[in-house]
Amino acid sequence: MKRLANLISFTLHPLIMPSLGVLILGYFQAFPIIPEIFTRVLLITFLGTYVLPGLLMLLLYTVGTISDLEIKQHSERSWPLLLAAFTFYAVYRIMSSWPLAPQFIGFFAGMSIAVFLALLFNRWIKISLHMIGTGGLTGLAVGLNALLGISEIWPLAFALMAAGLVGSSRLYLGVHQKAEVYLGFCVGLIAVLGAMIVA
């Protein structure tokens, strides 16, 4: 069970969630977008919210700022979160200058806000970053149905299933308390859905 929980945590890593969100938006063609531009959006999202933060975490590990790549120690999370917040914000700024639908840009804004909120909450509680990611994906799925009128149930079902699996795995591994898991999910959900609504 521990091996399975670690596999779920690795597969549904919070840094991959923005790229999954873009894939969902592209699959359902939620917004009119030229295929070439969509490919660039996906590539920049993947590089800016997965590859670059991952490399920065590896750098922090190499210089001894963090003791492990999973950032298990609450006291070591500030620098990785701060760097991730800036890379997420940079992606949002790039996307906001492109001819994309407001809700599409709102998704990026929401994910960026969620990371900044994680940095803020980290002062008091070891909020679950995994659950922020799945919460953001759930917010996107709700937005697809409620805001854009795309009557598809599977994105929401997938997001909720991912949240359940990830939350259970984090609790089983003993890396988070229930309050940290629930708070993480709510932060991701509200940040993304709220940003899409006001976009």
KANORJO-V664309 format. One line per field, one symbol per residue. burial: # if it has 24 or more other C-alpha atoms within 12 Angstrom, else .. A space follows every 10 residues. Layout:
burial=???
This chain:
burial=....##.##. .######### ######...# #......#.. ##.####### .###.##..# .....#...# #..#.##### ########## ##..#....# ########## #########. ##..###### ########## ####..##.. ....##.### .######### #...##...# ########## #######..
